[in-house]
């Protein structure tokens, strides 16, 4: 399998969460054109030795960090993701902003046995933190910058932290991802 593309980064803020952990989401937003998404997973590990050998070994998911870069992010989307205030054309970031938890996903393109496969990735519980911002003056060459968002990935009440599913078409991948976020399918 070889991966060579990623698209359709979407985030849907939580609307309601029951005590049992059942989540409904607000309408999802497309974050921007996806440049990359790098997942780092933190595991809790434990080992016990006896009679001079390893008896048990456990590795459990603790949390994850997803470093995402998009080519752009509109202010209205930044308001939904970072908890910033958007009034008309003004987007205000405040020290008291509280980014909402929600569902996060995208899909990536794989090639397996000469056939394209579209693998969706959905994180049912994610929270954004604004990344670093850079700007550079135009010189004799143009250097584009991207928008960085750092996501904390957490497990839901059932212990699920990541769901993936493979699809034969991009349309099916987008539909599956939107369905995870509560968007009704036309089919």
N, C-alpha and C positions, 0 to 999 in steps of 0.2 A: 504494500500500500504506500502511495505517495500523496502527500497533501500539497496543494498548490494555490489555494484561494480561500478567501473568507468574506462573507457578505451578511447584510441584513441584521446589524446589531440593534436589538430592541430591548426596551425597558418598560415595565408596567408597575407603577407603584401599588403597594397594597391598598385595597379599599377596606376590606374587613378581614379579621383573623379571629376565628372562634377559639375558645379555650382548648379544643381538641386539635387545633392547628390547621383547620381547613381555611384556605385563603381564597378570597376573591380579589381580583385586580382591577384597578382603574384602567382606562384606555391606554394601550401601549403607545410609546413614541419611538420613532426610528432615531437613533443617536446621531448618525452621520454615516458617511461612507467609511467602512471599516478598513483600516490599514493593517492592524495586527491585534491579537489578543493572546497574551502570554500568561498561562496559569502556573502558579506556584502553590503547592499543597503542603500544609503543616500537619504532621502526623505525631501522635503521642505513641511512644514505643516503650515496651517493657520486656525484659527477659529475666528468666529465673534459671539458675544453674543448680544441678545436684549430681552427686556422684561423678564430678569432674566433666560433666557434659551439659549441653543446653537441653533443658526439659520443656520449657514453654517460651514462645515468643509471640507478642501481640503488637500489632500496629493498627491504630485507629485514627480516623479522620478527626482533626480538631477544627481547622478552618482552611480557607484558601484565599489567595490574593490573585486577582486577574488584572494585569496591567493592559489597558486597552488604549489604542490610538485610533482616532478617526481623523479624516481630512478636514472636517468642519463640525461645528455644533452651533445650531441656532440658539439664541437667547431663551426662547420659549422652552426648548428642550432642556437647557441648563437649569431653568427654574424647576422643572419636573424632577430632574436627576439630583441636583445639588441642594434643592430647597431654597434657592435664591428667589428674590422677589422680582417679578417682571410686570411693569406698568407701562403700557404703550411701547415705546422704543427703549426704555431704560431698564437695564437689568442690574439689580443691586445685590451684591454679595455682602453678608453681614456675619459678624462673629457668632451671632446667635442662630444662624441658619442650621436647620436639622435636616440632613438628607433623608428621604424616606427609604424604608426597606421595600423591596419588590422583587419581581421576577426578571431575570436577565437572560438573553440568549442571542444566538447567531447561528449561522451554518457555515461549514467549510466544505470545499470540494476536494474529493479524493479520487485517485485512480487505482483501481484494483483489477488486475487481469485485463488491462486495456479498456475497462469500462469506467465512466464517470459515475461517482456516487456522491450524494449530497448528505452530509452528516450534520444533523442539528445538535446543538448543545444548549441545554436549558438549565439555569441555576434558579431554583425556586425561591431562594432567599439570598438577596444580594443588597449591598449598600455602597453607594459611591462616595468617593473623596476626590476633590479636584486635584489634578496633577499639576506639575510645573508648567509654566508658560514661558516661551521664549520668543523674542522678536529680534530680527537682524536687519540692518539697512541693506538696500539693494546695492550691489557692487557690479563687477563685470560679469558676474554669473548670478543666477537666481537660485536661492535655496528655499524650498518650501518647508514650512513647519506644520506640525500636526497638533491635535488636541489630545492631551493625555488625561485619562480618568483611571483612578485606581479603585478597584472594587474589592470589598471584603465579601467572601463567599462563606455562608454559614449553613449548617444542616437545619432542616425543618424539624417539626415535632416527631416525625416518623423516622428521622435519621437520614433522609434523602438530601443530598447536597448537589447532585448533578444527574441530569437525565440526558441520554443521547438516543437518537434514532436515525437510521439510515434510510434514504429515499432515492428513487430513481430519477426524479425531476426536481428542479429548483422550486417550482410551484408547490409541489408536495411538501418540501422542506419548510417553505414559508408558511403554508397552511398549518402544518403540525406545530410550529413554533407559536403562531398566533393562537392556536387552540389551547396550548398550555397556559397562555396569558388570558384566557377567557373570551377571546374573540370568536364569535360563532362562525362556523364554516358554512359556505353556501351549498356544499354538497350534501 
